[in-house]
């Protein structure tokens, strides 16, 4: 489809840069619906003739990401309502002998569930258990809810479907589910993340070492439905075993997402309408707009120009760039939404790697770990943290940054540091 052009290529770059800056500024401002912001920005780019509708909606938007996000969002709701997580939590916590064991079990359970479910859903699901535990032990609820939130947010890169940025990277680079664990003859991002998380768990053990109150939690009889669990396991097997890159025109893992979503609605047909209402449609609309904005910025050469500028800053060491991508991502994700940041940075990482003549994947992995876990640096850096903070404020607690960081910073930064070191040793040696 042909489309009109009003401005010269150089003017188009300046206009696109201005739109990108305003878009991210308004996203940071957090006073307007971010879906409206991204869609409006995409609309301006189309009306200005910088991109055309066919390219915008058929090429720029990654429909596989949206399909998988929708499907597993539906499945997360069905899984929660199946009572399986509540049953697991009750069985695990009833074995705890001390407060530190109970709290550690709760955090690890949050990590496991968030590896395959949206972390805000996990926080909402497990918060009643954390509140009950803190109440029974007459302990500070602040520690319990903040530990729960940051634990759910630390596993954003352990699987392809753990968080939208991981899914975006996987589809953008052609990675499949198993590539997250072994890739290009080396340990993959998921495996490295698991190692980092194990170190972070040891940090939690040290942080909880003085919580020695005795715990007594009665076992409850909870009726569960296993259908969502079976559907989840089956879908993971399909994602992992189907040779997607070799399917040509049918290389669309989004088909799995659509099937998972439909079957989830069938499994939860008695409450399918409420499932559809509860799903985060706002994020879907936001992703459509931001995909168009970032793809347009890349297509007209702005990101390539930025990558070239980075390389010509007299820094030519891949080690330096890896450190930049990891720790700048940690810093920025404390207040920038990690989805548009990831979409923006993937082509930047690729451009820098191409100019340096190195493998782009350590840059991808470092950036993704930084932006995923970095949200734990502030109480508003991730949706899970915001939810936990809201629950605390409703109960009369004040979320103080210093007190928050004493829990979140050692735990989260230890995981990032370990993954950074491993990427340097295993991928940039």
C-alpha positions, 0 to 999 in steps of 0.5 A: 500500500502506497502512502503519502509523504509530506516531509523530507527524510531528515524532517521525518526523523526529527518529527519521529524523535519528537513524538517518541520523546513526548510519548515516553515523557507522558508515560513517565508522567503517569497522569494519562492512560498509557494506551491512549498515549501510545495509540495517539503517537502511532496515529500521529506518525501515520497521519504525518505520512512517516509510516502507513497503516499497512506497515503499521498494523501488519508489519510493526505490530507483533501479533504473536506477542499479543496473542500469547499475552492474551492467551496466558492472561486468560489462563492465569485467571482460570488457574487462579480460580481453579484453587490450585495455587491456594492448595499449594500454598496451604500445603507448603505453609502448613509444613513451616516450623518457624516464621523465617521458613514460612516467609521464605516458602511464601517468597519462593512460591511467588517466584515459581508462580510468577515464572508462568503468570503475571506477577500482579496476579500472583501478588493478589493471589498470595497477599491474603496468605501473607496478611494472615501469616503476619497477623497470626505472628503479630509481625510487621506486614510491611516485610511480608508484602514487600518481600512477596512483591519483589519476589514475584518480580525477580523471575521476569526472565526465567521463561519465555512467558514470565513477563511481556519483555521476555516474550517480546525478545523471544518473538523478535529474535526467533527464540523458542521456549527451550532456547531460554535454557540452552542457546547457541551452545551455551546456557541461556537467559532462563538458566542464568536467571535461575542461578541468579535467583538461587543466589538471591534466595540465599540473600533472603535466608540471611535477611530472614535469619532472625525471624524465629517465631514458631508457626502453626498453620492448619491444613485446609481442605481446598477443592481444586480443578486440574483442567487449567494446570493440564492446559498449561502443561500441554501448552508449554510442551507445544511451545517447547517441542514444535520446531517453530523456525522451520514452519515457514509461513506457519511460524507463529507461536501466537496460535498457541496463545489463541488456543490457550485463551479459547480453551481457558474460556471454555474451562472457565465458561461459568465465569467467562464473562468476568474473565474477559472483563478482568483481563488487562486489555489496556496493555494490549492496546498500549503494546499495539501503539508502542510497537508502531512507534518504535518500529517506525523510529527504527525504520526511518533510521533513528535507532541505527543512528543512536547505535552508531553514536554509542559506538563512536563515543570511543568505547569499543569494548563489548564488556563496557557495553554489556555493563552499560546495557545491564545497569542503565536498564536497572536504573531506567526501569525503576521509573520507565515501563519495561515494555516500551523500553524493551521494544526500544532497546532491542534494535539498539542492542542489535545495532551496537553489536553489529557495529562492534562485530559481536554476538548481540545476545549477551546485550539482549540478555543483559538489557532484559535482566536489568529492565526486568529486575530493576523495577524492584529498586523503587516501590513504584517500579513494578506493578506488583510493588505498587499493589503491595504498597497500596495494600499497606497504605490501606492498613495504615503503613507508610511505604518509606523508600529507605525501609523498602530498599533494605528489603528489596535492594540486596535481594534484587541486585544480587541476582542482577550482578550474578547474571551480569558476571555469568554473561561476561564469563560465558558469552563475552569470553 
